[in-house]
Structure formats: C-alpha cells, structure tokens
Amino acid sequence: MKSPPTRTGNATRLALLVLCLLDLREGVAGEQRYEPLSASVQAVLHRSVADRASPRLTFASQADGAAWLAEMSKRLTKHIPDDITRQDFLITVQYEATRAGLDPQLVLGVIQVESKFRKYAVSKAGARGYMQVMPFWTKLIGDGDQNLFNLRTNLRYGCTILRHYLSIEHGDTFRALARYNGTLGKSRYPDNVLRAWSGNWEYERSRAPIVITPTRYFSDN
C-alpha cells in the first residue's frame, strides 16, 4: 500500500516542476538583441538578405554533394520524416550557410537548439521559425514585410545574422553564438550548440568526427 503524499514530497515535486519549466524557458532561443547598425553595415546586410538566387548544393563535385545530402538526410529523418521536405530543407541550409561563410553543420546545430527543427516555432520573445529570428530584423535590414516562417527567408536571415555576429567577434564562434542567443556573458547556449554540432552533425568525408569540449569561460550569473 502506497503511503499518502506528504507536504514535503509535494513541495519537492513542485520545486522540480518549476526547475523543469525554467530549463524549458531558458532553452527557447533566438532572442537577438536590437543594436543600432552603421549605415554601411546595414547596407551590406540588406544586400545579403535581398539576394534571390535559387538554393542549390555548393560542393566541389556532384558526388561530394550527393554523399553529404544522403548522410545528413539519414541523420535528420527523425526530425523531418517527409523525404521531399527534408531534402529541400538540407539543400537550403547548405546553400545559405555556405553563402554566408558558415559551416552548414554548425547551422544545423543552431537549428536543433533553437527550434528542434520546428518550422513554426515561436519563442516567448516572439522569435520565429527554424533559426528563431526576431522580427525587428526584417525592418532593420529587410523591407519589413518578409515571412519569417518561410524556410528560405528564415535561413537567409538566420545565417546573415550569425555571420554578422561572427564578424563583430572576430571569428570567435563561442561568443558569436552567445550574441545570437542574446546571452553574451553566459556559456549555456554556446555549449549546447557546440555539443549538437559535434555530436550530431559534424561531417567530413574520410575523417573521424570531431569532439568539442564545452568551453565555460563565461560567467553564468
């Protein structure tokens, strides 16, 4: 016969529930902070998001592209079951990431942490889509009328913004990721993205996967 729940036990369960909810809240990412941009930087970013070239795989050979697409598709199946949707998604990720000078596998890690590959994800702060882009960016560097739930638009903005933060941080991926999340000075989000990247998405033919150890050189306070 089970003992009746005690007041202490109920309090413990309530505390655990609160901690879980806080963890979920903190895991909702994409809350980039609004920062004024110089006219020259704004013009460069505007040109970047305005380009309408069609997404395509950008590899040295078709064989390399096919191998990457097959491998990434196999890993992504549990998140995006439909074959056509998954292939379109991966081609767009690879094109937009490469176009922005980013590693496509890093971008997949960002998307995993940001939205868990949910196209219509919305954070409490209003960030939208796969890469959880804040709507103010469409007015700051776009025409103010883009649909951030559109696959290509979302990835175009997300990759452009992350590239912008990498430039600000002189190539420091850890700090750029923290900026992307709006948590510069804390390590939790960059650590999560780097774990997702190295654990699930790192890829290079004929080379063993890399292992990235979390780098906690920021204060989490």
C-alpha positions as CSV (number, residue, x, y, z in Angstrom):
1,M,0.0,0.0,0.0
2,K,1.4,3.3,-1.0
3,S,1.9,6.0,1.6
4,P,-0.2,9.2,1.2
5,P,1.8,12.1,-0.3
6,T,3.4,14.3,2.3
7,R,3.6,18.0,2.3
8,T,7.3,17.8,1.9
9,G,7.0,15.4,-1.0
10,N,4.6,17.7,-2.8
11,A,6.9,20.6,-2.2
12,T,9.8,18.7,-3.7
13,R,7.8,17.7,-6.8
14,L,6.6,21.3,-7.2
15,A,10.2,22.6,-7.0
16,L,11.3,20.0,-9.6
17,L,8.5,21.1,-11.9
18,V,9.5,24.7,-11.6
19,L,13.1,23.9,-12.4
20,C,12.0,21.9,-15.5
21,L,9.9,24.8,-16.6
22,L,12.7,27.2,-16.1
23,D,15.0,25.0,-18.1
24,L,12.5,24.9,-20.9
25,R,12.1,28.6,-20.9
26,E,15.9,29.2,-21.0
27,G,16.2,26.7,-23.8
28,V,13.9,28.8,-26.1
29,A,16.5,30.7,-28.0
30,G,16.8,33.2,-30.8
31,E,16.2,36.4,-28.7
32,Q,18.7,38.5,-30.5
33,R,19.1,42.0,-29.0
34,Y,18.4,45.1,-31.1
35,E,21.5,47.1,-31.7
36,P,21.8,50.1,-34.0
37,L,23.9,49.4,-37.1
38,S,26.0,51.8,-39.0
39,A,24.7,52.7,-42.4
40,S,27.5,50.7,-44.2
41,V,26.8,47.6,-42.2
42,Q,23.1,47.9,-42.6
43,A,23.6,48.2,-46.4
44,V,25.7,45.1,-46.5
45,L,23.2,43.1,-44.5
46,H,20.4,44.4,-46.6
47,R,22.1,43.3,-49.8
48,S,22.7,39.9,-48.3
49,V,19.0,39.2,-47.4
50,A,17.7,40.7,-50.6
51,D,19.6,38.2,-52.9
52,R,17.1,35.9,-54.6
53,A,19.4,33.3,-56.1
54,S,17.9,29.8,-56.0
55,P,19.3,27.4,-53.3
56,R,21.5,24.6,-54.6
57,L,24.2,22.4,-53.2
58,T,27.6,24.0,-53.5
59,F,30.2,21.3,-53.4
60,A,33.3,20.7,-55.5
61,S,31.6,17.7,-57.2
62,Q,28.2,16.2,-57.5
63,A,29.5,13.1,-55.8
64,D,30.5,15.1,-52.7
65,G,27.1,16.9,-52.7
66,A,25.2,13.6,-53.0
67,A,27.2,12.0,-50.2
68,W,26.6,14.9,-47.9
69,L,22.9,15.0,-48.7
70,A,22.5,11.3,-48.1
71,E,24.3,11.3,-44.8
72,M,22.6,14.4,-43.4
73,S,19.2,13.2,-44.6
74,K,19.7,9.9,-42.7
75,R,20.5,11.8,-39.5
76,L,17.6,14.3,-39.9
77,T,14.9,11.7,-40.7
78,K,13.6,11.6,-37.1
79,H,13.1,15.3,-37.1
80,I,11.7,15.8,-40.6
81,P,10.2,12.5,-41.8
82,D,9.0,13.6,-45.2
83,D,11.7,12.9,-47.9
84,I,11.0,15.9,-50.1
85,T,10.6,18.4,-47.3
86,R,13.8,17.1,-45.7
87,Q,15.8,17.3,-48.9
88,D,14.6,20.8,-49.6
89,F,15.5,21.8,-46.1
90,L,19.0,20.4,-46.3
91,I,19.8,22.0,-49.7
92,T,18.6,25.3,-48.4
93,V,20.7,25.0,-45.2
94,Q,23.8,24.1,-47.1
95,Y,23.4,26.9,-49.7
96,E,22.5,29.7,-47.2
97,A,25.2,28.6,-44.7
98,T,27.9,28.4,-47.3
99,R,26.8,31.6,-48.9
100,A,27.2,33.3,-45.5
101,G,30.6,31.7,-44.9
102,L,29.3,29.4,-42.2
103,D,29.7,25.6,-41.7
104,P,26.4,24.1,-42.6
105,Q,26.8,21.6,-39.8
106,L,27.1,24.4,-37.3
107,V,23.9,25.9,-38.7
108,L,22.2,22.5,-38.2
109,G,23.4,22.6,-34.6
110,V,21.9,26.1,-34.1
111,I,18.6,25.0,-35.6
112,Q,18.4,21.9,-33.4
113,V,18.9,24.0,-30.2
114,E,16.8,27.0,-31.4
115,S,13.7,25.2,-32.7
116,K,14.2,21.5,-32.7
117,F,13.6,21.7,-36.4
118,R,10.1,23.1,-36.0
119,K,9.2,25.4,-38.8
120,Y,6.6,27.3,-36.9
121,A,8.3,27.6,-33.6
122,V,7.8,30.9,-31.7
123,S,9.6,31.9,-28.6
124,K,8.2,33.9,-25.7
125,A,10.0,36.9,-27.0
126,G,8.5,36.5,-30.5
127,A,11.4,34.9,-32.3
128,R,10.2,32.8,-35.2
129,G,11.0,29.8,-37.3
130,Y,13.8,27.3,-37.6
131,M,16.6,29.8,-36.6
132,Q,14.3,31.8,-34.2
133,V,14.8,35.1,-35.9
134,M,13.5,38.2,-34.1
135,P,11.0,40.2,-36.3
136,F,12.8,43.5,-35.8
137,W,15.5,42.3,-38.2
138,T,13.0,42.4,-41.1
139,K,12.7,46.2,-40.6
140,L,16.3,46.8,-39.7
141,I,17.9,45.1,-42.8
142,G,14.9,44.0,-44.9
143,D,11.8,45.5,-46.3
144,G,9.8,44.9,-43.2
145,D,7.3,42.5,-44.9
146,Q,9.2,39.2,-45.0
147,N,7.6,36.0,-43.7
148,L,10.0,34.5,-41.2
149,F,8.2,31.2,-41.2
150,N,9.2,30.8,-44.9
151,L,12.1,28.3,-45.0
152,R,14.4,30.2,-47.2
153,T,13.7,33.6,-45.7
154,N,14.3,32.3,-42.2
155,L,17.5,30.6,-43.0
156,R,18.7,33.6,-45.1
157,Y,18.1,35.9,-42.1
158,G,19.5,33.5,-39.5
159,C,22.7,32.8,-41.4
160,T,23.2,36.5,-42.2
161,I,22.8,37.5,-38.6
162,L,25.1,34.8,-37.3
163,R,27.7,35.8,-39.8
164,H,27.3,39.4,-38.7
165,Y,27.9,38.4,-35.1
166,L,31.0,36.4,-36.1
167,S,32.4,39.5,-37.7
168,I,31.8,41.5,-34.6
169,E,33.5,38.8,-32.5
170,H,36.5,38.5,-34.9
171,G,35.7,34.9,-35.7
172,D,35.1,33.7,-32.2
173,T,32.3,31.2,-32.7
174,F,31.5,30.8,-29.0
175,R,30.9,34.5,-28.4
176,A,29.1,34.9,-31.7
177,L,26.7,32.1,-30.7
178,A,26.1,33.8,-27.3
179,R,25.3,37.0,-29.1
180,Y,22.9,35.2,-31.5
181,N,21.0,33.9,-28.4
182,G,21.1,37.3,-26.6
183,T,23.1,35.7,-23.8
184,L,26.6,37.2,-24.2
185,G,28.4,36.5,-21.0
186,K,26.9,33.1,-20.4
187,S,28.0,29.7,-21.7
188,R,25.0,27.5,-21.7
189,Y,23.7,28.3,-25.1
190,P,27.0,28.1,-27.0
191,D,27.9,24.9,-25.2
192,N,24.5,23.4,-26.3
193,V,25.0,24.3,-29.9
194,L,28.6,23.1,-30.0
195,R,27.5,19.8,-28.5
196,A,24.8,19.4,-31.0
197,W,27.2,20.3,-33.8
198,S,30.0,17.9,-32.8
199,G,27.6,15.1,-31.6
200,N,25.0,15.0,-34.3
201,W,26.0,17.0,-37.4
202,E,29.8,17.2,-37.8
203,Y,30.7,15.7,-41.2
204,E,33.8,15.4,-43.4
205,R,34.3,12.5,-45.7
206,S,37.2,10.2,-44.8
207,R,37.7,11.9,-41.4
208,A,36.5,10.9,-38.0
209,P,34.0,13.2,-36.3
210,I,35.5,16.0,-34.1
211,V,34.8,16.2,-30.4
212,I,34.2,19.6,-28.9
213,T,34.7,20.0,-25.2
214,P,32.4,22.8,-23.7
215,T,34.4,25.9,-23.0
216,R,33.0,27.6,-19.9
217,Y,35.0,30.8,-19.8
218,F,31.9,33.0,-19.3
219,S,30.1,33.6,-16.0
220,D,26.6,32.1,-15.9
221,N,25.5,34.6,-13.3
